[in-house]
Structures are given as structure tokens and as C-alpha cells.
Amino acid sequence: MNSNVKITKGASDWRIYQQIDGYAVLNLEGVSIKYDDAPTWVRVVNEDDLSLVINWTQVEITGEKTDEDGMTVRTFKISLRLPAGGLYRIDTTVSGGLTGIDWSAQGQKIYHIGVGDLFVITGQSNSAGYGRTPVSDAPELGVHLFKNCEKWDLAMHPMNDPEGTVHPVNKEPASGHSPYLSFAKMMKNKLGYPIGLIQESLGGSPISRWNKKVNGDLYNSMVESVGRCTDGDMRVAGILWYQGCSDANENDAAVYYTRFKQMVEDMRTDFRSPDLPVYTVQLNKVHDQENIIWADIREIQRRAAI
């Protein structure tokens, strides 16, 4: 171990946790080097002014084992209830008591975490990042992204970066910028707490790939990714959905409403929220008579929102 305490589950730099009624519970697990009977401690501070959010709290020791370096380490767990807000920093240490604890050898720190709302980016085209022209849309602290490599980071374009992806089913070979970074910054400033984005979209994908009763490979990948992102809790604030271009043909348009309705029902079940919002962006207008069915998809999207 590089430090005397290491968090192995439940937290990572840049992570955003979904708030429920203004709070999120962080269930952390880790290991710490055994120094006689000295307890392991965890605290949380605000990063902007270093004020205490949760003072030093003893963890619960769950066992002992020998690590890869042959040292005896203790496994532990602790639950922390954090209010919506942040960014926060998690500190760890091993110390015989609270007296002088701030001068004890420091363990691992987790930086830039927040409690706010999570939104899942789904669908095709603009969701996947098809913008190529210059845009004024800079990164902003408190708007973070669960990337295709399934690591949290500061959100920035291109958000659909395929580098290191662990779910190649939605690998986007040439991603650009999308509207959702701007959306997330607006939501953060309106709500007053951090926003986390979970990237799952794929350009050119038909709704059949988002409907697990038809094909569902992208839907299933999304559910698995959200499960890992939330440590199995599955709850998010909403789904961001832009899709329909690939279904603007006579055969697929005829079943679009049914497939969309089924998809929304499955999302609300799998994400544990019977009223989960699915924020749907209608297709734009077109003037090409060969693409007149786009208007049919637009009307279906309008009906589905009622």
C-alpha cells in the first residue's frame, strides 16, 4: 500500500452521487495498515473553504488479511450521509485518538466528489456528439462525467470519447460536441448542486437497440453501466433522449410509439423510479420529401410526452 489507508469501493475522484430528498449515503469499503489497536478514521470537508461536513469518524473493522506486500491490513466499512452539494473531499487516517489526529499520517484522499443529480445520455446523433464547429462551452467544476472507460472525470467535449471504453457496443469512432454539457451547467446553476452525466449514446442507433424486447444491446449496456456507476443503487434523476432519425422510415415508424413506450416502462422499472423523467428532444423539421416520415416520428414523440 502506498498509504496507510486505501478506499477500495464506494468512492472515486470526481464522482457525483444521486441525491434522494437532499442527501446521499456513501457506503465505503477499504483497507488500512494495522498499527497495534489504533482506529481508522474518515472525515469529509468542503473543498472550497475546508470547513467540516462530517468530522473524524471511526470505521467499522470487518476483518484482517495479508496484502500483496506481506503486510497485515484490516478491512473496513463506513456509511457517510452527505447533503446535496459539494465539491467535497474525503480524508482518511489511522490514529490512536482524536487528540492530534490532524497531525497523524494521512491516508488516501478522494477529491472533487459531489451530491446532486445524475442524468443518462441516450439515443443517437446529437446525443452522441455530432457537433463539429467551434463552440463556447467550457468545462465547469461541479459538472462531471462517467466516461465510456467507466471512470469519473470533469465533463468536457468530446463526452463520447471512445478511448479505453469498457462497453464497445456504443463505441463512437469520431465524437464531437453535444448540447448536454451546456444542459448540465444550466441545471447545476439552477439547482445549486452538482450534476453528473452518464454517457451511453451511439450515433445511428435505431430504437430497436434501446428496446430490450426487440434487440436491446444498447439498453442492456446502459443498465449495466449505470449499475456500476451507482454501485447497484440504479437511481438517477432522468434520462436525456434524442433519437428517431434511424427510424424515420415506413416500417420502423409504424412501431416507434410502441417501442418507445416499452422502453420508458423498462427504464422506470430498472432505475427504480415509476415517474422517472425521460427528457425527449423532438426531431427537427426537414423539407426533403423523401424524409417526410420524419414528421410522423415528430408527432409520435409529441404524443408520447402526453
C-alpha positions in Angstrom: 0.0 0.0 0.0 1.2 3.5 -0.8 -0.5 5.0 2.2 -1.8 3.7 5.5 -5.5 3.8 4.3 -7.0 2.9 1.0 -10.6 3.2 -0.1 -11.4 0.2 -2.4 -15.1 0.7 -3.0 -17.8 3.3 -3.0 -15.8 6.5 -3.9 -13.5 7.9 -6.5 -12.3 11.3 -7.6 -14.9 13.4 -9.4 -17.8 11.1 -8.6 -21.3 12.5 -8.3 -23.9 10.7 -6.2 -27.6 10.9 -6.8 -29.3 12.8 -4.0 -32.6 11.5 -2.6 -34.6 14.0 -0.5 -31.5 16.2 -0.3 -29.0 13.6 0.8 -26.9 10.7 -0.4 -25.5 7.8 1.6 -21.9 6.8 0.7 -21.2 3.2 1.5 -17.4 3.0 1.6 -15.1 0.0 2.0 -11.4 -0.1 2.3 -8.2 -1.4 3.9 -5.8 0.1 6.4 -2.4 -0.9 7.8 -2.7 -2.4 11.3 -0.8 -0.3 13.9 -1.5 -2.1 17.2 -5.1 -1.2 18.0 -5.2 2.3 16.6 -8.5 3.0 14.9 -9.0 4.0 11.3 -10.8 7.3 10.7 -12.7 9.1 7.9 -13.9 12.7 7.6 -15.4 14.9 4.8 -14.6 18.6 4.2 -15.8 21.2 1.8 -13.2 21.8 -0.9 -13.9 25.5 -1.3 -13.2 26.5 2.3 -12.1 23.3 4.0 -15.0 23.5 6.5 -16.1 20.2 8.1 -19.1 18.4 6.7 -18.5 15.2 8.7 -15.9 15.2 11.5 -13.5 12.4 12.0 -15.5 9.2 12.4 -14.2 5.7 13.2 -14.8 3.0 10.6 -16.1 -0.5 11.4 -13.4 -3.1 11.1 -14.7 -6.2 9.2 -11.6 -8.4 9.1 -7.9 -8.8 8.6 -5.8 -10.1 5.7 -2.3 -10.1 4.3 -1.8 -7.7 1.3 0.5 -8.2 -1.7 3.4 -6.8 0.2 3.0 -9.2 3.0 1.7 -6.6 5.5 -1.2 -7.3 7.8 -4.1 -5.0 6.8 -7.6 -4.5 8.2 -10.6 -4.4 6.0 -13.3 -1.8 7.0 -16.6 -0.2 6.0 -18.3 3.0 6.8 -21.5 4.8 5.7 -21.5 8.6 5.3 -24.7 10.7 4.9 -23.8 13.8 2.8 -26.1 16.7 2.0 -26.7 17.7 -1.6 -23.8 20.0 -2.6 -20.1 19.9 -2.8 -17.5 19.6 -4.0 -16.3 17.6 -1.1 -13.0 15.8 -0.2 -12.8 12.6 1.8 -9.8 12.3 4.2 -8.6 9.1 5.9 -6.0 8.3 8.6 -5.0 5.8 11.3 -4.7 7.4 14.8 -4.9 6.4 18.4 -7.4 9.1 19.1 -8.9 12.5 18.2 -6.2 14.4 20.1 -3.7 15.5 17.5 -5.5 13.5 14.8 -5.0 16.3 12.2 -1.2 15.7 12.5 -1.5 11.9 12.1 -0.1 10.3 8.9 -2.6 10.8 6.2 -4.2 8.0 4.2 -5.8 8.2 0.8 -7.9 11.2 -0.1 -10.8 11.3 -2.5 -11.1 14.6 -4.3 -13.9 16.6 -6.1 -17.0 14.5 -5.1 -20.5 15.9 -5.1 -24.1 15.0 -4.2 -26.6 16.2 -6.8 -28.4 14.7 -9.8 -27.4 12.1 -12.4 -28.6 12.2 -16.0 -28.1 9.4 -18.5 -27.3 10.5 -22.1 -29.0 8.1 -24.5 -30.1 7.9 -28.2 -28.2 8.9 -31.3 -26.8 11.8 -33.3 -26.8 15.0 -31.2 -26.7 12.8 -28.0 -23.7 11.0 -29.3 -21.9 14.3 -30.1 -22.1 15.2 -33.8 -21.2 18.9 -33.5 -18.0 19.9 -35.3 -18.0 23.7 -35.4 -16.3 25.9 -32.8 -18.4 26.3 -29.6 -18.1 28.3 -26.4 -18.8 25.5 -23.9 -16.0 25.2 -21.4 -15.8 22.7 -18.6 -17.1 23.7 -15.2 -16.4 22.3 -11.7 -19.4 20.5 -10.4 -20.4 19.1 -13.8 -18.8 15.7 -14.1 -18.9 12.8 -16.5 -18.9 9.0 -16.1 -17.0 8.3 -19.2 -17.0 5.3 -21.6 -13.9 4.0 -19.8 -16.2 4.0 -16.7 -14.1 6.5 -14.7 -15.4 9.7 -13.4 -13.8 13.0 -14.6 -14.6 16.6 -15.2 -17.1 16.8 -18.1 -15.8 18.2 -21.3 -16.1 17.7 -25.0 -16.0 15.2 -26.6 -18.1 13.5 -23.9 -18.5 10.3 -26.1 -14.7 9.8 -26.2 -14.1 6.1 -27.1 -10.6 5.9 -25.6 -10.4 2.9 -23.2 -14.1 2.1 -23.4 -15.3 -0.9 -21.5 -18.5 -1.3 -23.4 -17.6 -1.2 -27.1 -21.2 -1.8 -28.1 -21.6 2.0 -28.2 -18.1 2.9 -29.3 -18.3 6.2 -31.3 -15.4 6.4 -33.7 -15.4 10.2 -34.2 -17.3 12.0 -31.5 -17.7 15.8 -31.4 -19.6 18.1 -29.1 -23.2 17.7 -27.9 -25.7 20.0 -26.2 -25.6 18.1 -22.9 -22.6 19.8 -21.3 -24.5 23.1 -21.7 -27.6 21.5 -20.3 -25.8 20.2 -17.2 -24.2 23.5 -16.5 -27.6 25.2 -16.7 -29.1 22.6 -14.3 -26.2 22.9 -11.8 -26.7 26.7 -11.7 -30.5 26.5 -11.4 -30.5 23.7 -8.7 -27.5 24.8 -6.8 -25.7 21.4 -6.6 -23.5 19.3 -8.8 -24.6 17.4 -11.9 -23.3 14.0 -13.1 -23.7 12.8 -16.7 -23.5 9.2 -17.7 -22.6 8.7 -21.4 -24.4 5.8 -23.2 -25.5 7.1 -26.6 -24.5 5.9 -30.1 -24.8 7.7 -33.4 -27.1 6.0 -35.9 -28.7 3.7 -33.4 -32.4 2.7 -34.0 -34.8 2.4 -31.2 -34.8 -1.4 -31.5 -31.3 -1.4 -29.9 -32.8 0.6 -27.0 -35.8 -1.7 -26.5 -34.8 -4.9 -24.7 -37.9 -6.7 -26.1 -36.6 -6.3 -29.7 -32.7 -6.2 -29.7 -31.8 -4.1 -26.7 -28.0 -4.4 -26.8 -27.6 -0.7 -26.1 -30.3 -0.7 -23.5 -28.6 -3.6 -21.6 -25.2 -1.9 -21.8 -26.8 1.2 -20.4 -28.3 -0.6 -17.4 -25.0 -2.4 -16.7 -23.1 0.8 -16.8 -25.5 2.7 -14.6 -25.3 -0.2 -12.1 -21.6 0.1 -11.9 -21.7 3.9 -11.7 -24.1 3.8 -8.8 -22.8 0.7 -7.0 -26.0 -1.1 -7.8 -28.4 1.5 -6.5 -29.6 2.3 -10.0 -31.4 5.6 -9.2 -30.9 8.6 -11.4 -32.7 12.0 -11.9 -33.6 11.5 -15.5 -32.9 10.2 -19.0 -31.7 12.5 -21.8 -33.1 11.1 -25.0 -32.5 12.3 -28.6 -33.3 9.6 -31.2 -35.6 8.8 -34.1 -33.6 9.6 -37.3 -32.8 6.0 -37.9 -36.5 5.0 -37.5 -37.8 7.6 -40.0 -38.9 5.0 -42.5 -42.2 3.4 -43.2 -41.6 0.1 -41.4 -39.9 1.4 -38.2 -42.1 4.4 -37.8 -45.2 2.2 -37.7 -43.9 0.6 -34.4 -42.0 3.5 -33.0 -44.6 4.6 -30.5 -45.0 1.0 -29.1 -41.2 0.5 -28.8 -40.7 3.9 -27.2 -43.4 3.3 -24.6 -42.0 -0.1 -23.8 -38.5 1.4 -23.4 -39.7 4.1 -21.0 -41.6 1.5 -18.9 -38.5 -0.7 -18.7 -36.3 2.3 -17.7 -38.7 3.3 -14.9 -38.6 -0.3 -13.6 -34.8 -0.8 -13.9 -34.0 2.6 -12.5 -36.4 2.1 -9.5 -38.5 5.2 -10.3 -42.1 4.9 -11.5 -42.1 8.6 -12.5 -38.6 8.8 -13.9 -38.4 11.7 -16.4 -37.4 10.9 -19.9 -36.5 14.3 -21.4 -37.2 13.8 -25.1 -35.9 16.1 -27.9 -38.1 16.0 -31.0 -36.5 15.6 -34.4 -36.0 18.8 -36.3 -38.1 19.7 -39.4 -36.9 18.7 -42.8 -38.1 19.8 -46.3 -36.9 16.8 -48.3 -40.0 14.9 -49.5 -38.1 11.7 -49.2 -37.8 12.2 -45.5 -41.4 13.2 -44.9 -41.7 10.3 -42.4 -39.6 12.5 -40.0 -42.9 14.4 -39.4 -44.5 11.1 -38.3 -41.7 10.5 -35.8 -42.1 14.1 -34.5 -45.8 13.5 -34.0 -45.2 10.2 -32.2 -42.7 12.0 -29.9 -45.3 14.7 -29.2 -48.0 12.1 -28.3 -45.6 10.1 -26.2 -44.9 13.1 -24.0 -48.6 13.5 -23.0 
